[in-house]
């Protein structure tokens, strides 16, 4: 009798888990012609995408389970602010069309106006995880929603992790998005969610797409990983060099330090603004996020005119104090000798 009850409960939990993982928000793995294209990539080993150099998720002696256990149950002092962070609610639709600007929304979400074209990057406005009770936004940082966004010319997605690709946001904004730019395989999620194939531009590293009118985007390397469900690295991850008539903006996405920073800096010698990951780092996963000691080195090797750091100030995904990344940015500016923009959430930064 007891065994029967145990197995009944076990199968109920299994069924609930299967149902949970089949929600539309988890997306869909690449298939058909998209999968055939993926198999032609030099960065696909036949089963999954791989980085340029050996990259492990866990870099210490702990197992992945132990790493997550330490994070969930460890000391949480100052990992998140206990009062609301100050943020500015800007009327994005009334900002000038004839000036280049950027507005950062916290973490890795931001909106660029480049010679009149709107570029929205990794928008996460509802939730950064499969469930609402995890990855909660810091108080005061959730003031922007899709309705606040203008019509978008280019939606840029660096990879398909939940804190960079918000299902509810891209579903809601689909009628107002002209093109989606993403790494190989990520388009499968968008087609599954109702986007037409004509809207999707999927690129391997060093592939480019010319949009005309002096707008061009090139996918460049990053050192990271991907996945929304149980299977990792079935879609790719990337950074992007986005060229407009006035300037070149480099969109860094998520990345640990590696030789690709110097390579990108040598290929693109005229980067006006480089947007770098700075936050959610940890020695336990040192390969896939930038440790503070490398931030100034990345700036030096990229050789951009100026920098903005993101991936902080909205979610607690690691064990560092919530304000540490801002200190890292100041220190890296001194090390590299390059100016670093440090806007408040929602503040307009003019680039001209």
N, C-alpha and C positions, 0 to 999 in steps of 0.2 A: 504493500500500500504506500509506504513512504517513498519507495523507489518510483512508483508511478507518479506520485505528486511531484517529485524532484524533476523527472523527465518532462512532465507537463509544463512546469515552470520554465525549464530550460528551453523547450521548443517555443514557448510564448515569447521569451526574450529574443530568440533567434529570428522568429517571424517579425517581431517589432524592429529588430536591427535591419533586416532586409528591406522592410517597408520604408524605414528612415533613409537608407542609402539610395532608394529608387526615387526620391523626391526630384523634381525637375531641377532644383537649384544645384544639384551635384553635377549637372551637365552630362556629357556623353563622350566616351572615348572615340578617338579618330577611327574612321572606317572608310571603305571604298576607295575612291580616287585620292582622297586626302591621305589615307594611310599609305597608299602606294607612293605618293610623293614623299612622305616622311621617310620611307625606306630607302630613298635615294640620297638622303642627307648624309654627309660625311660625319655628322655628329650623332648619328643613330647607330647603335651597335647590333641592330637586329631585333632587340627586345625593348629598348628604352633609349632616351636621349642621354648623352654623357657630356661632361665638361671637357675643356681643353687639357686640363691637368687633373690628376687624381683628386677626387673630392669626396670626402666622407661626411655624412650628416653629423655623426657624433665623433668628436676628435680627442676625447679623453679615454679613460678605461671603463667608463660607465656604459651600460647598455642604453639603448634609446628609451626603454621603459623607465630606467632609473633616472635618466635626464628629465623626463617629463614628471616623474614623481617628485624629484627635488624642486622642480619649478612650481608645481601645484601646491606642495605642502611646506615649502621653505619659508624663510623670513620674508615678509612682504612690506617691510617698512620703507616708505617713500617710493615704492614702485609706481604709485599713482597718487595724484594730488587729492587731498581730502576736501578741498573747496574748488569751485568752478574756475577753470582757467579763463583768462580774458580773451575774448575773440571779437572781431569786428564783423557786423552784418552789412556787407556791401551789396548795393543793387548792381549786380553783374550785367544786367541787360542795358543799363544806361551808361556804361563805361565807353570811352571814346574808341571809335573804330580805326582812327588814323594814327593811333599811338600803340606801340608794342608794350604789353604789360603781362604780369603774372600774378595770380592770386592763389595762395596755398590754403588748403582746407584742413591741414593736419595730416599726419602720417604721410602717405605717398600720393595723395590726391591733390591735383592742382589744375588750374585753367590758364591757358596762354592765349593771348591775342597776338598773332604774328602777321603783320601787314593785312589786317582785317579778317584773317581766318582764325576760327576758334579751335583750339587743340585741348581736349580734355584728357587727362592722364589718370589711370587707375582710380576711378571714382568709387569711393566707399562711403555711402551716406546713411545706410540703414543698419547694417551689421557686418562685422568682419570675421564671422565664423558661421558654421552651419546652424548654431542655436543662439538664441538671444541672450541667454544667461552667461555665455562665455565671451571673452574678448570685448567686454563692454567699453564703450567710448568714455573718455574722461569727461567729467562734468564740464559743461560749457562748450564742448567741441562739436556738438551735434546740431549746429544751427543751420547747416546747409542741406538742402534736399534737391532732388532732380528738378522740381518746379522752379527753383532759383536759377537754374542754368539757362544760358541762351541756347539757340540752335547750334549744334556742334558740327563742324566740318570734318574733323578727324578725332575719333576716339582711339587713344593709344593704350593698349593693355600690355604690360611687361611680362606677365605670366598669370597662371590661373589660380593662384592661391586665394583663399577667401578674403584676405585683407587687402587684395588688389583688384579683385573681380567680384563685385556685388551683384548678384543675380537680380534682385529687385530693382536696382538702379538701371541696369542695362535693358531690362524688360520694359520699364516705364519710359525710358528715353528713346527707344527704337525709332519712333516716327520722326524724331528730331536729330537723328545722327545720319550723316551722309556716308561716311566711310569708317570702317574699323581697321586699325592697323595692329597686328599681333604676331607673335612668333608662330612657327609651324604647329599645326594641330589645334590651336586655341579656337580657330574658327568653327570647329565641330560643336562646341558649346553654343556658339551664337546661332548657328543654323538650327540646332535643336530648340533654341529659345525663340525662333521665329524670324531671324534675320535672313534676308535674301543673300545668296552667294555673291551677287554683284556688289554688295556692300563691303565684302570682306577682302582684306589684303593680308596674306600670311607670308612671312619672310623667314628664311634661314639666315644665319649670321653672314654678313657681308653682301646679302642680296639687297637690291634697292627697288623702289617704286617711284616713278616720275609722275606727279600729279598735274604737271603743266603750270604755267604762270610762275616759274621759278620756285616751285615747291617740290621737294624731293625728300624721301625718307630712306635711310639705310639701317638695317638691323645690324647691330654690333654685339660682340660677345658679352656675357655675364657669367659669373660663377655661382650657380644656384641650383635649384631643383623645382619640381612642379607637382601638381596633383590636388584634386578636390575630394577624392575618396580614398579607397584603400590602395589603389595602384599609383605609384609615383613615376614621374618622368616619362609619361606617355605623350605629353605635350611639351613644347620647348619653352625656354625662357630667353630673354634678350634685353639689351639696352638699345637705344635708337638715336641716331644722329638725324635731327629734323632740320632741314634747310628751308628757309623762307627767303623772300627777296632781300630782306635787310640783314639777316643774321642766321647763324647756326646754333641751335640749342641741342645739347646732348642730354638725353633722358636716360638716367642710369639704371632704373629699375632696382631690383635686389641683387646684391653681389658681394661675395667675399673678395679679398684682395687676390690678385693674380697678374700674370704677365700681359693680360689683355688691356690693362689701362695704358701701358706704354705704347702698345700697338695702335690703339685707337688714337692716342695723341699724335702719333707719327703720321697716320693717314689723314686725320682731320686737324689741320694746324691752325684753323681759324674759329675754334669754338668760342662763341661769345659768352654763353652761360652754360655751365655744366651742373646738373642736378644729381647729387650724390646721396646714396643711402647712408644713414648715420643713426643707428638705433636698433634695438632688439638684438644686439650682439651678445655673445657669451663665449667663454673659452670652451664650453662643452660643444659648441657648434661653430667653431672658429672659421671653417672653410666657406660657409655659405652666407655669412654676414660680415661686414667690415668691422674689424676690431679698431678701437680708437687709435692705436699706435700706427695704423696704416692710413688713416684718413688724410693727413698732410702729404704723405707719399703719393697717394692717388692723385691729389690735386697737382702736385709737381709733375707727375708723369703725364697727366692729361694735357696740361699746359693751357687750360682755358683762361679766358680773360677774367672771369669771375665765377663764383659758385653759390649754390643754394643747397643746403642739406635737408633731407626729408626722412621719412620712416620713423618719426618720433612725435611725441606730444599729443597722441590721441588714443593709443592702445598700449597695454602692458603685455608684451609678448616675451619678455626676458626678465632678468633679475637685476638690472641696473636701475639706479634712481631715475625718476622720470625727467629730471632736469639735466642729467649728465650729458646727453647729446649736444645741448647748447654750449656747454663748457668745451666739449670736444671740438665743436665748430670754431670757437674762438682760438683755441690752441692750434688747430690745423691752419688757420689763417696766418698766424704768426710763423709757423713752420714753413709754409709754402710761399709766404709773401704775397698771397693773392687775396683780394677782397671777397668776403663771404656775406651774402645777403642774409639777414635774420629777421624776416617779417613776422608779425603776429598773424595768427589764423584770421583769414579774411581781409588782411591788409593788401591794398593794391601797390605793387612795386612796378614802376615804369622803367622800361629797359632802354629807352632812347637816351 
